[in-house]
Amino acid sequence: MSSGEVAASVVIFSPASTDSSAALTVNALTDAVIVPLNVDLSADTFKLYELDAVDISTLPVGTYQLGLILTKPEGNPLVINDWYRGLLGLVDIVGLTITDKAVEFDQDGDGLVDDDADGDGFSDESDDDTSSATTSS
């Protein structure tokens, strides 16, 4: 990264707002917003990337999808062929839900999805109960 061989961006998909003139579905997403990141390689930091604080009061309610993508220099994070080392360029994804009301997936009220063991912001529960593997001896 410090040699300029890799660029980093956060790609954000936000929930699309619905209005009477558009027939958008509940799960529709807006076009991606790309936030280029600067790399901080100082010796006293554990995080290489930093985003400025965001005033969430200006954001519409909904679940946002954020992905950290590494690209070749001057690459477009929306073009997979520009990703650094192919699909390995998608380093991380996380979900972020913004709401001012209680949600069913946060029963303990800590602001985190209750069944999110991997910490990605999305529920780990499968919609298909038959997908779990079973073993017999």
Rosetta blueprint (number, residue, H / E / L):
1 M L
2 S L
3 S L
4 G L
5 E L
6 V L
7 A E
8 A E
9 S E
10 V E
11 V E
12 I E
13 F E
14 S L
15 P E
16 A L
17 S L
18 T L
19 D L
20 S L
21 S L
22 A L
23 A L
24 L L
25 T L
26 V L
27 N L
28 A L
29 L E
30 T L
31 D L
32 A L
33 V E
34 I E
35 V E
36 P E
37 L E
38 N L
39 V E
40 D L
41 L L
42 S L
43 A L
44 D L
45 T L
46 F L
47 K L
48 L L
49 Y E
50 E L
51 L L
52 D L
53 A L
54 V L
55 D L
56 I H
57 S H
58 T H
59 L L
60 P L
61 V L
62 G E
63 T E
64 Y E
65 Q E
66 L E
67 G E
68 L E
69 I E
70 L E
71 T E
72 K L
73 P L
74 E L
75 G L
76 N L
77 P L
78 L L
79 V L
80 I H
81 N H
82 D H
83 W E
84 Y L
85 R L
86 G H
87 L H
88 L H
89 G H
90 L E
91 V E
92 D E
93 I E
94 V E
95 G E
96 L E
97 T E
98 I E
99 T L
100 D L
101 K L
102 A L
103 V L
104 E L
105 F L
106 D L
107 Q L
108 D L
109 G L
110 D L
111 G L
112 L L
113 V L
114 D L
115 D L
116 D L
117 A L
118 D L
119 G L
120 D L
121 G L
122 F L
123 S L
124 D L
125 E L
126 S L
127 D L
128 D L
129 D H
130 T H
131 S H
132 S L
133 A L
134 T L
135 T L
136 S L
137 S L
